[in-house]
Amino acid sequence: MMYVHRLVTDEGFIAAFWNELRERRSRDPSVSQEDVYEALNEEYRSVFGRDRFKSFDAFRKRRDR
């Protein structure tokens, strides 16, 4: 649960997403943005019992605003 406190706000989730993407791609360049989103969303779900965003597309739209 390294990010759970950061995942509560949109801004925190997005920042955690970019950090995690950079870190994972440094080890494996084939990691997709959706893979990272799913991992973070699962982390959130394991604590709060629901998804932070309803889908990757919903997250992406919020992130790219």
N, C-alpha and C positions, 0 to 999 in steps of 0.2 A: 504493500500500500504506500508506495512512494509518492504518489501524486494526489491522493484522495482529497486532501484539503484544498489543493489548487483546482480541482475539477469542478468545484461547486459553482463558480461563476463562468460565464461564457469566455471572458478574457483569460481566466486561468486555464480553462480547458484548451483553448487555442494555443496559449504559450506552452503548455505541457506537450501538446501535439507536435509543435515545431521542434522542441527540444528532443523529444523521443524519436521523431523521424530522423533528425540529424544523427543522433547516437546510434540508432539501429542501422542506418545506411552506411555508417562508417565501418560497421562489421559485415554488412551484407547489402550491397547496392541494389539488390532486387526487391527489397522490402517496399511494399506499396503504401501509399497514403492510407488506403482503406484498411490495411493490416494494422497500422498504428492506431487509427481511429477505433477499430474494433477492440483492440487490447485496452485502450483507455476507457472506452465505454463499458467494457466488462469489469474493469476495476471499480468504476463508479457503481455499476449494478450490484456488485458483490457487497457493497456497503449499504447502499440506499434502497435496493430492491426494485429499482426501475432504471430505464435508460436515461442518460443525460440528454441525448438527442434521439429522435425517433428513427433516424437513418443517417447513413453517411452523406447522402445528398442534402438532408436538412442541415447537418453540421457544415458541409462545404459552403452552402449558401450563406450561413451565418458568418463563417470564417472570412468569406470573400467580400463581405459588405464594405 
